[in-house]
Amino acid sequence: MNDALQITTGRLELLPCSLEVAQGAAIKNKSQVEQLLGVKVPDDWYASEVLDFLPIYAQMLMEDPSVLGWGVWLMIHIEESTLIGDLGFGGKPDEQGTVEMGYIMSG
């Protein structure tokens, strides 16, 4: 993964969801996702809305790897070493440089 796309604060690590993580999460392979991320993944994350989008996102990454960073990002609580949510962009900037963003936190 490109470390330039990773954001770290005192409590959080934000990283774009890789193709491998998207594929593992899409088939609800929790152990694979935990191994790839090196963190715990709570069961309630698998009930989040992002799961419906991950197969589409994985296909987008396969077709255009430059989408990485303009789609799904994951929020990791550093101290607890746990995935606590996700955020995402609605794609690359439009003609005016505008990007839509949203987020969901677990628990």
C-alpha positions in Angstrom: 0.0 0.0 0.0 1.1 3.6 -0.7 2.1 5.0 2.7 1.4 8.5 1.4 -2.3 7.6 1.4 -2.2 6.7 5.1 -3.2 9.3 7.7 -2.2 8.8 11.4 -3.3 10.9 14.3 -2.8 10.4 18.0 -5.7 8.0 18.2 -6.7 7.0 14.7 -5.2 5.6 11.6 -7.1 6.2 8.3 -6.2 4.1 5.3 -7.7 3.4 2.0 -9.4 0.0 1.7 -7.2 -2.2 -0.5 -8.5 -4.6 -3.2 -7.6 -7.6 -1.0 -9.4 -6.2 2.0 -12.4 -5.2 -0.1 -12.6 -8.7 -1.6 -12.2 -10.4 1.8 -14.8 -8.2 3.5 -17.2 -8.6 0.6 -17.3 -12.4 1.2 -17.4 -11.8 5.0 -14.1 -13.5 5.5 -13.4 -11.8 8.9 -10.2 -13.7 9.7 -8.7 -12.7 6.3 -9.6 -9.0 6.8 -8.2 -9.1 10.3 -5.0 -10.7 9.1 -4.6 -8.2 6.2 -5.2 -5.2 8.4 -3.5 -6.5 11.5 -6.4 -5.4 13.7 -9.6 -6.7 15.2 -12.8 -6.4 13.1 -16.0 -6.1 15.2 -19.0 -8.2 14.1 -21.2 -5.2 13.8 -19.0 -3.8 11.0 -20.3 -6.6 8.8 -23.8 -5.2 9.2 -22.7 -1.8 7.9 -23.9 -0.3 4.6 -20.4 -0.4 3.1 -20.5 -4.2 2.8 -23.1 -3.9 0.0 -20.7 -1.6 -1.9 -17.4 -3.5 -1.4 -17.9 -6.0 -4.3 -18.5 -3.0 -6.6 -15.5 -1.1 -5.1 -13.3 -4.2 -5.6 -14.3 -4.4 -9.3 -13.6 -0.6 -9.6 -10.1 -1.1 -8.2 -9.4 -4.1 -10.5 -10.4 -2.0 -13.5 -8.6 1.2 -12.4 -6.1 1.0 -9.5 -5.9 4.8 -9.4 -9.4 4.7 -7.7 -7.5 3.7 -4.4 -7.9 6.7 -2.2 -11.0 8.0 -3.9 -13.3 5.3 -2.5 -13.6 3.4 0.8 -11.2 4.3 3.7 -11.0 2.4 7.0 -10.8 3.9 10.5 -8.5 2.1 12.9 -8.4 2.9 16.7 -4.7 2.6 17.3 -4.7 1.9 21.1 -7.4 -0.8 20.8 -6.1 -2.1 17.4 -9.6 -2.3 16.2 -11.5 -1.2 13.1 -14.1 1.3 14.3 -15.6 2.6 11.1 -15.2 3.6 7.5 -15.4 6.7 5.4 -15.5 7.2 1.7 -15.3 9.5 -1.2 -17.9 9.5 -4.0 -15.1 9.1 -6.5 -12.4 11.4 -8.0 -13.0 15.2 -8.0 -15.5 16.5 -10.6 -14.7 19.3 -13.1 -14.9 21.9 -10.3 -12.6 19.9 -8.0 -15.5 18.9 -5.7 -15.6 15.6 -3.9 -18.4 14.1 -1.8 -17.5 12.4 1.4 -19.4 10.4 4.1 -18.5 8.3 7.1 -19.9 5.7 9.5 -18.6 4.7 12.9 -19.3 1.4 14.7 -20.8 1.0 18.1 
